[in-house]
Amino acid sequence: MPYPPVDLRARTHYCFGVKTLGEALIPSPSRECLELLAHVLKYESSQSSLFAKLDSITLEPESVNQFLALIQRRQKREPLAYILGESPFYGRDFVVSPSVLIPRPETEFLIEALLKLKPRPQQTILDLCTGSGCIAITSKLECPKSQVYGSDLSWDALTVAKQNSLRFNTDIHWIQANLLDPIRGRFDIILTNPPYIPLSDSEGLQKDVIDYEPSLALFGGSSGMEICQQILFFSGRHLKPQGYLIMEIGQFQSEPLIAYSKDYQLQFIECIYDFQRIGRILILKKG
């Protein structure tokens, strides 16, 4: 990446960053350059106010080097969330790293579905495949009297989840376990955003996703539903009577999973559609 002339004005480096990311086909180069510049400057006000001040800001040489290094990382398609070290979810910023999936807006429908059920005080909630812990922690923050558990196979993911738990001062019970490992107790509600992408779809994923995000959190086997089916089996054993499973799923997966769920005494309640009208959240109830 050719560096711009020695110039400490913020606008010069902002314009260079926009041009560099635009040539790399980054979808929103202007917005992302402002985010990266704000990160370097530790600027906490709005992006619009930073943009308005670009002509009056003079960068330190160290800040220039930091900004250009971040632009170079993004130019190589490293996800912006990993570069910044955090990502928003349900109005809060969560720590993320390449050990965990970056939270998506669609996953917030899980929380909306949970709140729609109006959980009673002292209910037990388990977040399977917790990753960054954003679902478990948000559940605890929105339902503070509930007992919340978060489970993941990856110890590295649980390390990130614990960081987030400290950030938001939440009391979560973290468990390292495979889906088929025994977990003590039964739960009123099981939430999960499991790996559900079919392996055959890997070639169609963006470079940002396939090269950087953990495959363990992305792929659910050849059909994409192998992990989801294990969760149905798990929920049949670990949900209390009248308990709920709220599960994020992929496109075209709702009907087969509803059919499978009957084998585990789970009753279909609702399928919630996302912004693109894809059946995204499946709600099932233990009979």
N, C-alpha and C positions, 0 to 999 in steps of 0.2 A: 504494500500500500504506500504510494508516494505521499510524503508528509507535506503540508502546506508551508509557505515561507514562515520564518520566525516572526510571529505576531501574537501578541498576548490579548488581543481583543476577543471577547467571548463570541461576538457575531462571526468573526472570521472562521473560528473553529466549528461553530454551529453550521455554517454554510458548507464547510468542507465535509462535515459528517453527513449532512443531508445528501450531498452529491454522492459520497461514497456508498451509503446505504441504498440510495436510489439505484445506483448502477448494479448493486448486488440483488436488486429486485425485492428488497424488504418492503412489505406492504405500506407501512406508515412511517417513512423515514423522518419526517419533520417531528412528529410526536415522539418517536423513540429517541431522537437526538436530544430533545428537550428533557426527556426522562433521564438520559445518561448524564447530561450536563448538570441537572438538578442533583443527581446522586453524587457527583464529584464535588459540587459546591455545598452539599448538605443543605440545599435550598428547600424549605418546607412549604412555601406558599404555592399558588396555582401555577400551572405551566404558562397560562396566558400572561401572568404578571412577570414571569421570568423572560418570556419572549419580548415583552415591552422594555425590559431593562438591558437587553443584550448589548446595546451600543454603549452603555455606561459601565459595564462590568469588565474589569481587567483581570485576567487570570494569572495566577502564579505559574512559573515554569513547571513545577511539579504537577499542578492541576492539568496543564496542557497535556503532559505525558500520560497522566491517568486517563484523561478523556480519550485520547487517541488510541490507547491500548484497549479501552472498552469498545470503541468503534470497530477496531480490528477484529475483536472477538465476535461482535454481532455480524460483521461482514462475512464471517465464516459460518453464519447461521446458528451460532450458539443462542439458545432462547434468551430473550431479554430477562425473563424472571430469574434464570440462573445467574446471569451477569449481575443483576441488582441484588440477588440473594433473598428476594421475597416476592410474594404474589398476592393479589387481593382475593378474598373469598367472603361473601356475605357481609361486605362493608368493613372487613378487617384485613390487615396485612400479615400474612403468614410467612415464616421462614421456609425457604425451599432450597434444595440442592439437587444435583443429578441422581441422588439416591431415591428421590420421590417424584411422583407425577406432579406436574404443575396443575393446580386447581383450575377447572373450567367453569364458566358461568352456568352451563347446563346442570352441573352437579348441585348448584344451589336449590334446584327443584327438590332434592332429597330433604333439605331442611324445611322447605315449604310444606312438603308432604307430612313430615314429622309434626310440625306445628298444627297442621290441619286436624291431626288426630287428637289434639289437646291432651298431651301426656299428663297423667296424674302425678302428684308429688310422690317421691320415693320410687318411681318406676325405674327399672333397670334397662339401660340402653347399651347395646354392643355395636361398635363400628368395626366391621370386618374389612380387612385389607386397608387399614387406616392410613398408610402412607405418611403424609405430612401431619396427620392428626386433625386436619381442618374440620372434618365432619364431626368427629368426637368432641372436639373443643367447642365448636359452634353449638352443638347440641347441649353441652353443659352450660354454656353462657345463656342460651335461650330458655333452657329448662333447668335452672340452677338447683332445684331440689331433687333432681334425678341422680341416680348412681350411673356413671358412664364408664364404659370399658372400651379400650381400643386394641385391636389385635392385628399383627402383621407377621409374615414370615421373615422379613428382612430386619436384622438388627440395626443396620444403618438407617433404615426408614424410621424405626422407633426412636433412634437418637434424635432425629429431626423433630419427630412428634413431641418428644419430651422438651426440646428447646421451645417449641411453640406453647406447650403447656405452662412453662415458666413465664413466657412472655405475657400470657393472659391470666396467670395466677389461677389456674383451674386444677382441680383435684380429679385426675383421671387415673383409672387402673389400667396400666399398659401390660399387654401379654404378647410374648413372642411365641407364635404357634402356626403350624400348617392348618389348613381348613379341616383336615381329617384328624388332627391331633385332638385328644380329649381336652375340653375346657369345662371347668367345674361350673355347675349351676345352669339355670335357665333364665331367659330374659323376656321382658315385656315387649321390647322392640329391638329388632336387628336392622341396622342400616349398613349399606355397603355400596361402594363404587368399585366393582371387581374388574379384573382384566377381561375384556369382552371383544377385542378386535380379532377377527379371524387371521390366522397366519398368512393366508393367501392375499390379504389386503395390505401386507407390509410394503410392497413395492409402490403403492399409491399414496403412502403417507409422506408428508412434507419432511424435508431434510432436517428441519428443526426438531421434529419429533423422533424420527427413526434413528438419527445419529446421536441424540443426546438424552432422551428420556428413557427410563429403565424398562427394558423389554418385559421384565417380570410383572410390571404394573400395567402393561399394554395388552399383551396377547393371551387370549383365552383358549388356545388350542386351534385345531384345524377348522372347526365351525365357529369358534369364538364363544361357544356356550359351555365348554367343559367345566370351567371354574364356576359359572353360574349354576350348573347342575349340582356341583358339589355343595354350593351354598344352599340350594333347596334341600338337599339331604341333611346338611348341618342344621338348618332351621327347623326341619321336622323333628329333630332330636332336642334342640336347645331353646325353642320358643315355649313359653308358658301357654296353656290353653287361652284362646282369644288374643294371643300375642300377634304382632305384626312384623312382617318382613317388608322392608322398603329398599328396593334394589335398582340401581342404574343399569341400563341395558343398551345394546346397540340396535341399529336399524334392522327390521325384519325378525327380531328375536322374541317379541312379546308373545305371539301365538304359540310357538313351540314351547316356550318356557311355561306358559299358562297350562298347556297340556301336561308337561312333566310334573308340574306342581301338585297335581291331583294324587300322584303316587306317594306324596309325603304329607297327606292330610292338610294341604294348604289350599285355601279358598281364594279365588281371584276377587279383588275388590275394585281396583281401578288401574288404568294405565294413563299416566300423565304425559302430555306431548310437550316437546321443547319448542324453541323459537323457530325451528325449521319444520315444525309439524311432524317430527319423528317421535315415535313412542319411546320415551326415554326413561321413565320411572315406573316400575311395576310395584304395586302394593298388593300383598297377599296376607291372609289371616289364617292363623292356626285354628283348625276346627276343634 
